[in-house]
Amino acid sequence: MRSVRLLPAALGLAGALALTATGCGPTETPAASDKPSAGASSSAPAGDAGAGGTGDGLTKDLADKLKKRGVDLDKWKDGEWKNWDTNTWLREAEDFVNPVIEGLWDPARMQSAKSPDQTITAQAGSGGSDPIPRPVKAQREKTPYHRNAAPVGKIFFDSPQGHMVCSGTIVKDPRRPGKSNMVWTAGHCVHAGKKGGWYRNITFVPAYNDLGKSPAALSNARPHEIYPYGQYWADWAVTSGEWIQSGGTNQAWPYDYAVLHVQPQRGGKSLEETVGVALPVDFSAPSPAQAGTIGAWGYPQAPPYNGVIMHKCLDRGTRMTTAPATPVMYRIGCTMTAGSSGGGWFRVLPNGKTALVSNTSIGPAGSNGWLAGPQLGRGAKAAHEMVSKKFAR
C-alpha cells in the first residue's frame, strides 16, 4: 500500500538548509576524483512473466545471464544466496545480481537489520585536514517523513554478517525526467570492497517508518506506516572502481559512493512518480569552504540511536583527508552513527535549488561527533551517467 504522492515533499529539506545557508568562503582547488567509475550488470526485474518469461518475473534472457554467473534462480531463492564463499562471491563490476525474493523484507526482518559498524571506524589523516569540528547534535526529522524528507529512506541488504541497513536518497535521472528510479548511497552499502563482493537482497524503502514510531510501536504498525511508498529492489548498481578494488582502506573512502537503479516490488510506476520528488546531484565538487552549509540526513542505527527514526544535522563543511595523495573529503560535526551511512548530504545551489552534494561515508572510531563524505566530481558523475544511460528509453 502506498500513500498519495506529494509534490512538495522536498520542501522540508530545502527549507531547513535555506534558513542557515551561508556565503562562500575562500576559493580552494577542488580535489574530486578524476578516475572513472565501475559499472555493474542488470539483475532480475520484478513483474509478471511475459513472452519468453520464466514465470518468476524474469525474462529468459536475464535468467540465462544469471545462470552464466552461476546463479540458479530456484536455488538462490531457496537459500543459495546465503553462500558467501569468497571463491564464488561475485565481486567485479559486471557481476552484480539481485533477484527479487518476494516477501523477504517483512517488517520484522527490517527491524532486525544492523548497521555496518565496521565502515565507520576510519581516522582522518594528518595532512590536508582541518581541525575536528565541534559535535552537532542530530535532530529528529519532523513527521510524517513523506511531507518533510520524502526522498530519504533506508536501504536494506544482506551481508556475511547478517541483515544490514544503510540510508539512501532518491536522485533525478536526466534521461527520464519526472520518472527516475535512481537512488544514491555509499559504496560500502552495496559492495564489500577489498574483502568481498556485491551484497545481496538490496532494497530501498523511502520515508521508512513515516510517522516516526518507536521500535515497540513499530512492531504493531500497519504496512503503509512502515513503508508508505512500498519497497524498491535494486536491479543495477554502480560504485567506483576504487571502492571495488580497495574499499575498506583509507585510500578508498574518498570514493565511497554508489548509484542504484531500482524497481518497485509491486506496481509499475517509477520511484519518482510514486514518491513525487527526486533531488538533483551537484557534481561540481565545490571545496568545503565554498559549499556553505551542508545538511546530512539518515537513519542512525548504532547507539544511542535505534535505527527507526530519521535524523538530520546541519553544519559548515570542513576538509578531511584519509590518506596521502587522496582527494579531500567533506567533514561536518554530527552525532549520527552507523546506519546513517549512505544518507544524502544536501546544499542549496546558487539558483536556490537543493541538491545532493555528498553521502555519509565514515565517522570517528570509538565516539560520534563528526561525519565525512566524498566530494562528487567526474568519477561520481560517470557512475550516475552509467546508470542513466543503461535504462534510457
C-alpha positions as CSV (number, residue, x, y, z in Angstrom):
1,M,0.0,0.0,0.0
2,R,1.3,3.4,-0.9
3,S,0.4,6.9,0.3
4,V,-0.7,9.7,-2.1
5,R,2.1,11.4,-4.0
6,L,3.0,14.8,-2.6
7,L,4.9,17.0,-4.9
8,P,6.1,19.5,-2.2
9,A,7.8,16.7,-0.3
10,A,11.3,18.1,-0.7
11,L,10.4,21.5,0.7
12,G,11.3,20.3,4.2
13,L,14.9,19.7,3.1
14,A,15.2,22.9,1.1
15,G,13.7,25.0,3.9
16,A,15.9,23.6,6.6
17,L,19.0,24.4,4.6
18,A,17.8,27.8,3.3
19,L,17.4,29.0,6.9
20,T,21.0,28.5,7.7
21,A,22.8,28.8,4.3
22,T,25.9,31.0,4.4
23,G,28.1,32.7,1.9
24,C,31.1,31.2,0.2
25,G,34.5,31.1,1.8
26,P,37.9,31.5,0.2
27,T,38.5,29.8,-3.1
28,E,40.2,26.4,-3.0
29,T,41.2,23.9,-5.6
30,P,38.6,21.1,-5.8
31,A,40.0,17.6,-5.1
32,A,37.4,15.4,-6.7
33,S,38.2,12.1,-8.3
34,D,39.1,12.1,-11.9
35,K,39.2,8.3,-12.1
36,P,36.4,6.5,-14.0
37,S,33.8,4.6,-12.0
38,A,33.0,0.9,-12.5
39,G,29.6,-0.4,-13.5
40,A,27.6,-3.4,-12.7
41,S,25.2,-5.6,-14.6
42,S,21.5,-5.9,-14.5
43,S,19.6,-8.2,-12.2
44,A,16.2,-9.6,-12.4
45,P,13.3,-7.2,-12.8
46,A,10.0,-7.8,-11.0
47,G,6.6,-8.1,-12.7
48,D,4.6,-10.7,-14.4
49,A,6.3,-13.0,-16.9
50,G,5.5,-12.0,-20.4
51,A,6.5,-13.5,-23.7
52,G,9.7,-15.5,-23.2
53,G,9.3,-15.1,-19.5
54,T,10.2,-17.7,-16.8
55,G,7.1,-17.3,-14.6
56,D,9.3,-15.7,-11.9
57,G,9.1,-12.2,-13.3
58,L,12.3,-12.8,-15.2
59,T,12.8,-12.7,-19.0
60,K,14.5,-15.8,-20.3
61,D,17.4,-13.6,-21.4
62,L,18.0,-12.3,-17.8
63,A,17.5,-15.8,-16.4
64,D,20.2,-17.0,-18.7
65,K,22.5,-14.2,-17.7
66,L,22.1,-15.2,-14.0
67,K,23.0,-18.8,-14.9
68,K,26.1,-17.6,-16.6
69,R,27.2,-16.1,-13.3
70,G,26.5,-19.3,-11.5
71,V,23.1,-18.2,-10.2
72,D,20.3,-20.7,-10.4
73,L,17.2,-18.7,-9.6
74,D,15.3,-21.5,-7.8
75,K,18.3,-22.4,-5.7
76,W,19.0,-18.7,-5.0
77,K,15.5,-18.2,-3.6
78,D,15.7,-21.4,-1.6
79,G,18.8,-20.0,0.2
80,E,21.8,-20.3,-2.0
81,W,22.2,-16.5,-1.7
82,K,23.4,-17.2,1.9
83,N,26.6,-18.8,0.4
84,W,29.3,-16.3,1.0
85,D,32.3,-18.4,-0.2
86,T,34.9,-15.9,-1.2
87,N,35.9,-18.1,-4.1
88,T,32.4,-17.7,-5.7
89,W,31.3,-14.4,-4.3
90,L,30.6,-12.1,-7.3
91,R,32.7,-9.0,-6.9
92,E,33.6,-7.5,-10.2
93,A,31.7,-4.5,-11.7
94,E,29.8,-6.6,-14.2
95,D,28.9,-9.3,-11.7
96,F,26.0,-7.6,-9.8
97,V,22.9,-9.7,-9.4
98,N,19.9,-9.1,-7.1
99,P,16.9,-11.3,-8.0
100,V,13.7,-10.2,-6.2
101,I,12.7,-12.5,-3.5
102,E,9.0,-11.7,-2.8
103,G,8.2,-11.0,0.8
104,L,11.8,-11.4,2.0
105,W,12.0,-8.0,3.7
106,D,9.0,-8.1,6.0
107,P,8.7,-5.6,8.9
108,A,10.3,-8.0,11.4
109,R,13.3,-8.6,9.2
110,M,13.7,-4.9,8.6
111,Q,13.8,-4.2,12.3
112,S,16.4,-6.9,12.9
113,A,18.8,-5.4,10.4
114,K,22.0,-3.9,11.9
115,S,24.3,-1.1,10.9
116,P,27.6,-1.9,9.2
117,D,29.7,-0.7,12.1
118,Q,33.0,-1.6,10.6
119,T,32.6,1.0,8.0
120,I,32.6,4.0,10.4
121,T,36.0,3.5,12.0
122,A,38.5,5.3,9.9
123,Q,40.5,8.2,11.3
124,A,41.5,11.3,9.4
125,G,45.0,11.5,8.0
126,S,47.2,14.2,9.4
127,G,47.8,16.2,6.2
128,G,45.2,18.3,4.5
129,S,42.6,18.1,7.3
130,D,41.1,21.0,9.1
131,P,40.6,20.8,12.9
132,I,38.0,18.4,14.1
133,P,34.6,20.2,14.0
134,R,32.6,20.6,17.1
135,P,29.8,18.0,17.5
136,V,26.4,19.0,16.2
137,K,23.6,17.1,17.9
138,A,21.4,15.3,15.4
139,Q,17.8,16.4,15.3
140,R,14.8,14.2,14.7
141,E,13.1,14.9,11.4
142,K,9.5,16.1,11.6
143,T,6.8,13.6,10.9
144,P,5.3,12.4,8.7
145,Y,8.5,12.0,6.8
146,H,6.7,11.9,3.4
147,R,5.9,15.6,3.9
148,N,9.3,16.7,5.1
149,A,12.0,14.4,3.7
150,A,10.3,12.1,1.2
151,P,13.5,11.5,-0.9
152,V,15.3,10.0,2.1
153,G,14.9,6.3,3.0
154,K,16.5,3.2,4.3
155,I,18.5,0.6,2.3
156,F,18.3,-3.0,3.5
157,F,20.7,-5.7,2.4
158,D,22.3,-9.0,3.4
159,S,26.0,-9.5,4.1
160,P,28.0,-12.3,5.6
161,Q,27.4,-10.6,8.9
162,G,23.6,-10.8,8.6
163,H,20.8,-8.4,7.8
164,M,22.2,-4.9,7.4
165,V,20.9,-1.4,6.9
166,C,22.1,2.0,5.4
167,S,20.4,5.1,4.2
168,G,19.8,6.5,0.7
169,T,18.3,9.3,-1.3
170,I,16.1,9.4,-4.5
171,V,18.0,11.4,-7.2
172,K,17.0,12.7,-10.6
173,D,17.6,10.8,-13.8
174,P,18.5,13.2,-16.6
175,R,17.2,10.8,-19.3
176,R,13.9,10.1,-17.5
177,P,12.7,13.5,-16.2
178,G,10.0,13.0,-13.6
179,K,10.3,9.3,-13.7
180,S,13.6,8.5,-12.0
181,N,14.3,5.1,-10.5
182,M,17.7,6.1,-9.1
183,V,19.0,6.1,-5.5
184,W,22.2,7.5,-4.2
185,T,24.1,5.8,-1.3
186,A,27.5,4.8,-0.2
187,G,29.7,2.2,-1.9
188,H,30.1,0.3,1.3
189,C,26.3,-0.2,1.4
190,V,26.3,-2.3,-1.8
191,H,29.8,-3.8,-2.1
192,A,32.2,-5.2,0.5
193,G,35.2,-3.7,-1.2
194,K,38.6,-5.3,-0.9
195,K,37.4,-8.1,1.3
196,G,34.5,-9.3,-0.8
197,G,31.9,-8.7,-3.4
198,W,28.4,-7.4,-4.0
199,Y,25.9,-7.5,-1.2
200,R,22.6,-9.2,-1.8
201,N,18.8,-8.7,-1.5
202,I,19.3,-4.9,-1.7
203,T,16.1,-3.0,-1.4
204,F,15.2,0.7,-0.8
205,V,12.3,2.0,1.4
206,P,11.6,5.7,1.0
207,A,10.3,7.5,4.1
208,Y,10.7,4.3,6.2
209,N,8.6,4.5,9.5
210,D,6.7,7.5,8.2
211,L,5.2,8.5,11.5
212,G,8.4,8.1,13.5
213,K,7.1,5.4,15.8
214,S,9.3,3.8,18.5
215,P,10.6,0.3,17.9
216,A,8.0,-1.2,20.2
217,A,5.1,0.7,18.4
218,L,6.6,-0.1,15.0
219,S,6.2,-3.8,15.7
220,N,2.5,-3.4,15.6
221,A,2.4,-0.8,12.8
222,R,0.4,-1.2,9.6
223,P,2.5,-1.9,6.4
224,H,1.8,1.6,4.9
225,E,3.2,3.2,8.1
226,I,6.4,1.2,7.8
227,Y,6.9,1.6,4.0
228,P,4.4,4.3,2.8
229,Y,5.6,4.0,-0.8
230,G,6.4,0.3,-0.9
231,Q,9.8,-1.4,-1.5
232,Y,12.1,-0.9,-4.4
233,W,14.7,-3.6,-5.3
234,A,18.0,-2.7,-6.9
235,D,18.2,-4.2,-10.4
236,W,21.5,-2.5,-11.2
237,A,24.3,-0.9,-9.2
238,V,27.4,1.2,-9.9
239,T,30.1,2.1,-7.5
240,S,33.6,3.4,-8.0
241,G,36.4,1.2,-9.3
242,E,38.5,2.4,-6.3
243,W,35.9,1.1,-3.9
244,I,35.7,-2.3,-5.6
245,Q,39.5,-2.7,-5.5
246,S,40.4,-1.1,-2.2
247,G,37.1,-0.5,-0.3
248,G,37.6,-0.5,3.5
249,T,41.0,1.0,3.3
250,N,41.9,4.7,3.9
251,Q,42.7,5.1,0.3
252,A,39.2,4.2,-0.8
253,W,36.9,6.3,1.5
254,P,37.0,9.4,-0.9
255,Y,35.4,7.1,-3.5
256,D,32.8,5.6,-1.2
257,Y,29.6,6.3,-3.3
258,A,27.2,4.3,-5.3
259,V,24.2,4.6,-7.5
260,L,21.3,2.1,-7.6
261,H,18.7,1.7,-10.2
262,V,15.6,0.3,-8.5
263,Q,12.2,-1.3,-9.5
264,P,9.0,-1.5,-7.5
265,Q,8.4,-4.8,-5.9
266,R,4.8,-4.3,-6.9
267,G,3.3,-1.9,-9.4
268,G,4.6,-0.2,-12.5
269,K,5.1,3.4,-11.6
270,S,8.6,4.8,-11.3
271,L,10.1,5.7,-7.9
272,E,9.9,9.4,-8.5
273,E,6.3,9.3,-9.8
274,T,5.3,7.3,-6.7
275,V,7.1,9.4,-4.1
276,G,6.6,12.7,-6.0
277,V,10.1,14.1,-5.8
278,A,13.8,13.4,-6.6
279,L,16.8,15.6,-6.0
280,P,19.5,16.7,-8.5
281,V,23.1,15.8,-7.8
282,D,25.8,18.5,-7.6
283,F,28.8,17.2,-9.4
284,S,30.8,20.4,-9.3
285,A,32.7,19.2,-6.2
286,P,32.8,22.6,-4.5
287,S,35.5,22.9,-1.9
288,P,34.3,22.6,1.7
289,A,34.7,26.4,2.1
290,Q,32.6,27.1,-1.0
291,A,29.9,24.6,-0.2
292,G,28.4,26.7,2.6
293,T,26.0,24.9,5.0
294,I,25.6,21.2,4.4
295,G,22.7,19.1,5.8
296,A,23.1,15.4,6.3
297,W,20.0,13.1,6.6
298,G,19.8,9.5,7.6
299,Y,18.6,6.7,9.9
300,P,21.4,6.3,12.6
301,Q,21.3,2.7,14.0
302,A,24.3,2.4,16.3
303,P,23.8,3.5,20.0
304,P,22.4,5.8,21.2
305,Y,20.1,5.6,18.2
306,N,17.7,2.7,17.3
307,G,17.7,2.9,13.5
308,V,14.0,3.6,13.1
309,I,13.9,7.4,13.4
310,M,15.1,9.8,10.7
311,H,17.6,12.4,11.9
312,K,19.5,15.3,10.3
313,C,22.5,17.6,11.0
314,L,23.4,21.0,9.6
315,D,26.9,22.4,9.7
316,R,29.5,24.2,7.6
317,G,31.8,21.8,5.7
318,T,35.5,21.4,6.5
319,R,38.3,19.5,4.9
320,M,39.4,16.0,5.8
321,T,41.9,13.6,4.2
322,T,42.2,9.9,5.0
323,A,45.5,9.0,3.3
324,P,48.3,10.8,1.4
325,A,47.5,11.8,-2.2
326,T,43.8,11.1,-1.9
327,P,41.0,13.6,-2.6
328,V,39.8,15.8,0.2
329,M,36.5,14.8,1.8
330,Y,33.8,16.9,3.3
331,R,33.5,16.7,7.1
332,I,30.8,18.1,9.3
333,G,30.0,18.0,13.0
334,C,27.2,15.5,13.6
335,T,26.3,12.9,16.2
336,M,24.7,10.5,13.9
337,T,26.2,7.0,14.0
338,A,26.4,4.0,11.6
339,G,23.2,3.3,9.9
340,S,23.2,6.8,8.6
341,S,25.9,5.6,6.2
342,G,24.9,6.3,2.6
343,G,22.5,9.1,3.6
344,G,22.5,12.1,1.4
345,W,24.2,15.4,2.1
346,F,22.5,18.4,0.7
347,R,23.3,22.0,-0.1
348,V,21.5,25.0,-1.6
349,L,22.8,25.9,-5.0
350,P,23.2,29.5,-6.2
351,N,19.9,29.1,-8.1
352,G,18.2,28.4,-4.8
353,K,17.5,24.7,-5.5
354,T,18.5,21.9,-3.1
355,A,20.9,19.3,-4.5
356,L,22.7,16.2,-3.2
357,V,26.4,17.0,-2.8
358,S,27.8,14.0,-0.9
359,N,26.8,11.0,1.2
360,T,27.8,9.8,4.7
361,S,30.8,7.6,4.5
362,I,32.8,7.5,7.7
363,G,33.0,8.8,11.2
364,P,35.4,8.6,14.1
365,A,36.3,5.3,15.8
366,G,35.1,4.9,19.4
367,S,32.9,8.0,19.5
368,N,30.4,10.0,17.5
369,G,30.9,13.7,16.8
370,W,31.5,14.1,13.1
371,L,30.8,12.5,9.7
372,A,32.7,12.6,6.5
373,G,31.6,12.2,2.9
374,P,33.2,12.2,-0.6
375,Q,33.3,15.1,-3.0
376,L,31.3,14.2,-6.0
377,G,33.3,15.1,-9.2
378,R,33.9,13.5,-12.6
379,G,34.1,9.9,-11.3
380,A,30.8,10.2,-9.4
381,K,29.1,11.8,-12.4
382,A,30.3,9.0,-14.6
383,A,28.7,6.5,-12.2
384,H,25.5,8.4,-12.4
385,E,25.6,8.6,-16.2
386,M,26.2,4.9,-16.5
387,V,23.0,4.1,-14.6
388,S,21.0,6.7,-16.5
389,K,22.2,5.5,-19.9
390,K,21.6,1.9,-19.2
391,F,17.9,2.4,-18.6
392,A,17.3,5.3,-21.1
393,R,14.3,4.7,-23.4
